[in-house]
Amino acid sequence: MSPKDSDLMEKIVSLCKRRGFIYPSSEIYGGFAGFWNYGHYGAILKENIKCLWKQRFIFDREDMFVTDTSIISNPKVLEASGHVSNFGNEIFKIQVGTGEDATTSHLRPETAQGIFADFKNVIDAHHPELPFGVAQVGKAFRNEISPRDFIFRLREFEQMEVEYFIRANEWEKHFEDWREIMKGFAADIGIENMHELEVPESDRAHYSKRTIDFQFDYPFGRGELWGLAYRTDFDLKNHNLDYLDEKTGERFVPHVIEPSLGVDRTVLAVLLSAYTEDELGGESRTYLKLPKLIAPIRTAVFPLLKNKPDLVSKAREVYSMLKKDISNIQFDDNGNIGKRYRRQDEIGTPYCITIDFDTLEDDTVTLRDRDTGEQKRLKITDLKEAII
Ligand code: ATP
């Protein structure tokens, strides 16, 4: 992407709508500021990003637990955390129950507090030794004064957060470890030109001893993508929680390192990094250079002609064979081949396979590479290896 491209955001918004990635929420009623819907390809892309995050931040490690806590909690959780007194207007107030029994609570503005409030349950259930982490992916809500810039500043969004519990004297090492994991994840999902901002003390939350904002050059300027904070023992202390070292009998309040990633800003940075315009075969084209690990469709399978039953049934055979091992394979016979390539390029499909008359003779197909447009002939039996 070229940061100079001032209409890039419009192009992305338009591609997202045209191809079924992201739509304004409640569009038939004029939309609703700060709320967007993910369509078919957008929802798959987002899911793939979350799955890869879970892989890198949770399952590749041995010291992580997963949680999925409620969006609405006892009001005391957000009172104890300081959110109600510090961000009173920015969190959505709700009534739980009706009439005289109604309780005022809030939609959570971050997933983190659910993790802290459950700290004792995790300890009692799993007896983990320090350091260990608890991770959560889920919705968060903020009554932002001016939601804007597509899915950058939303009122309803998703977060992928880790609260990593440590001994205070080890914070620098763990901070660096998570910093590297975040950078590796950005590379995995194709985010280019991420910048690290060492947040000065004057701009940090008062409880944070160190914060790095991972920033991205959006078309409207450089802005926050993710955050990494050393939150000290602030949160567990707020909730009056501590930890007993079962080996030494020592009781203390662990400290916390928090990598916090917004899912929607990640989707936006991925789309902006992937968006490419070039010339292919003398024609201009647009494609999404999405890494194959997160592309909504890994490979599309085409019969050259829709009205030739032999080609269609052979293409169906190849499609079913590949789909057994790779679920996101798509059968596409809509429009001429050129149109199908253009559609798959805009969806970000890394490979297209065409079944033609030669296939019926020699069991070879054409495999087209999205980025180079190069086509090569290979045996059906070699396809899986080529696209995996
Ligand atoms: P900002 O300064 O942009 O308001 P923040 O510092 O308040 O963000 P955090 O509280 O650190 O954000 O939240 C962690 C992550 O959640 C952010 O890095 C971002 O990816 C995401 N996030 C926060 N607010 C929003 C929002 N209104 N819309 C979409 N994503 C958000």
Residues whose N, C-alpha, C, O or C-beta is under 5 A from the ligand:
A	BS01	ATP	R142 E144 I151 F152 R153 L154 F157 E224 L225 W226 G227 S260 L261 G262 D264 R265
